[in-house]
Amino acid sequence: MGLYATWLLPRILDLAMRQPTLAHYRRQLLAAARGTVLEIGIGSGLNLPFYGPAVERLIGIDPSPALLARSRQRAKKAGHPVTLLQASAEAMPLDAHSIDTAVMTWTLCSIPNPAAALAELRRVLRPDGLLLFVEHGLAPDAGVRAWQRRLTPAWRRVGGGCHLDRKMDDLIRAAGFAIGALDTAYMEGPRVLTYLYRGQARIP
């Protein structure tokens, strides 16, 4: 898995996440980003073109040096300063209450300890800060859920730790966030992969 994880997987992830269908979700979600923005799991920087003029500075965190190298190339075209850090979302080298907007896009599924990552987001967000998220996860249909749970052990091994069966809204609420807006729906594609949770949350 060493060569696969460090060389092949980053290329597969970058290609898969460049689907034109996903651009619509990125554009809608990131329109609300403002101030100092933290994006966890920034990956290859595919969100960078969608941040608007209300963003003053972007901090991107990812554990993959190969994906961060791709982010650095895309960051050259950003309209605001971009700082990229190789780090885990579960232990971020950032000051408390230093972030205006936190962003998660298709990343919470692959973090080994999502509760720890969400606790870190609470720590670094300012009291009036905003969490923006679009994630795929556990579907409402019993048949789809059964397949998600059946496939997740194997899928994690080839998908960079991705879990198909995490109920994202429950995880976010359990971390102490209040979800103010939430849309859920299937995207186009296999249902085990495409049930989306999209919304905004704040610290109550």
N, C-alpha and C positions, 0 to 999 in steps of 0.2 A: 504493500500500500504506500511505501515511501515515494516512489517515482510517480505513482498515480496521483497521490494527494498533492505533491509539490509541483508537478509539471502539467499533467493531463487534466486533472479536475478543475483548476482555475480557468483553463481554456473552455472546457465544457460549460461551466457556470456562466462565463461571460457570454458565450454564444446563446445559451438557453434564455438568459435574462434579457437579451436584446430583442425579444419578440415584439413586433409593432403593437400587438394588443396591449402590452403592459405600459406603453408610453401614455396611454389615456389615463390610467390609474395614477401614474407618477405625476403627471401634469396637474390633475385635480387635487391630489393630496398636498403637493408641495407649494401650491399657491398660498397656503396659510402660513408658511414658514417666515420667521422674522428674527431680526436681531442676531445674536450669537447662536448658531445652529450646531447641534451635535447629531451626526448620523452614525449609528452603530451598524456594523456590518456593511460598510460603504462599498466593499467589494471592488469591482473594476470601475466604479465611479459613474455608473449609468444614470444616476439621479442628477448629476451635476448640471446638465443643460436646463433642468426644469426649476431651478431655484431663481426666484425673482429679485427685483431691486430692493425689497424690504430686508433681504439678508445682508448683514454687515460682515459676517465672518463665518466660515464653515470649518468645523473640526470633524474629520472622518476617522473612525476607528475600525480596524479589521486585523485579525490575527494572521492573515495570509500575506507574506511579502510579495508573492507573484501577483496577486490581485491588486495590492497597493501600487505596484509598479505601473499597472494599467491606469489606475486612478490618477497617478501623477501626470501622465500624458494628457488625460482629459481635463485635469485641473488647470492646465496652462491656458485654456480658453474660458475659464470661469470669470465672471464679472466682479468677483470679490475675493479676498484672501482665503486660501484653503490651507489648512494644516492637516497632515495625514500622520496618524500614529499607528504603529504596529502594537496592538494591545488587545486584551480580552475585554469584552463588555462587562464581564463579571468583576473586574477590578480595574477601573479606569483611572489613569493618572491625571485627574482633573479636580479642581477645587469645588467644594460644595457651593451650591447656589450660583453657579457661574454660567448657566445655559438658559437661554430664552425659549428655544424650541428644540425638542428631541425628535428624531426621526428613525423609524424602523420600517423597512420595506423588504418583505420576504427574507427576514433574517432570524426572527425569534425561533423559528422552527429548528434551526441548526445549532443554537447555543446550548452547550451541555447543561447548564443550570440557569434556566430562564428566570427563575425567581430571584437569583442573585443579580442578574443583569437588570431586571426591573427595579430592584432595590437601589442599585447604583444610579439608575436614571432618576429616581426620586431624590437621591442625594445631590446630584449635580444640577437638577432643575431649580430655577428660582421659584419662589412661592406662587407667582402668577404665571409660571411657565406652562408650555403646551407640549403634549406628546401627540405626534402624528404617526399613524400606523396603517399599513396595509400588509396583511399576512395571510397565508393559506393555512388551513388547519382542519380540525374535526368537523365533519359534515353533519347535518341534522337527520339525514336518512339512515335508518338502521342498517340497510344493506351496504351502503357506502362506508359507514363507520366500521362495520365488520371487516371489510376489505382493507381499510386504512390501518386498522390494528394488526391485521394479518401480515400486511406487506411492510410495515415500518421497520422491523428488525433487519430485513435485507436491504431496504431502501436506504437506511442510515449508512450502511457500509459503502454504498456506491454514490450517495448523494451528499457527501461531506457532512454527515451527522444529521441530515434533515429528517424530522419527524412529521409524518402525515397526520398524526392523531392528537395534536395539542389543541385544546379549546382556548383560543387566544383571548377572548373577552374575559373568561374566568381567570386566566393567569394575570391579566392586567388589573382586574378588580382586586384580586387577592393580594397584589402588591401595594394596595392602598390608593390606587387611582380611581377617580370618578369618570366614567365614560359619558361624555355629553352628546356625542353623535356616533352612531354605529350603523353601517350598512353591511349586510351579509348577502351573498349570492354566489352562484356558480359562474365561473368564467367559461369560455369555450375550452374544450379539451376534456380529457379523462376526469371523471368526477372525483376520483380518489386524490387528485392533485390540485383541483381548481376551486375548492370552496374557500371564498375570501371573507376576511374580516377587515373592514376599512373604517377608520374613524378618528376621533380626537378624544383625548383624555387630559384631565388636570388633577392636581393635588388638591383635595378638598380642604 
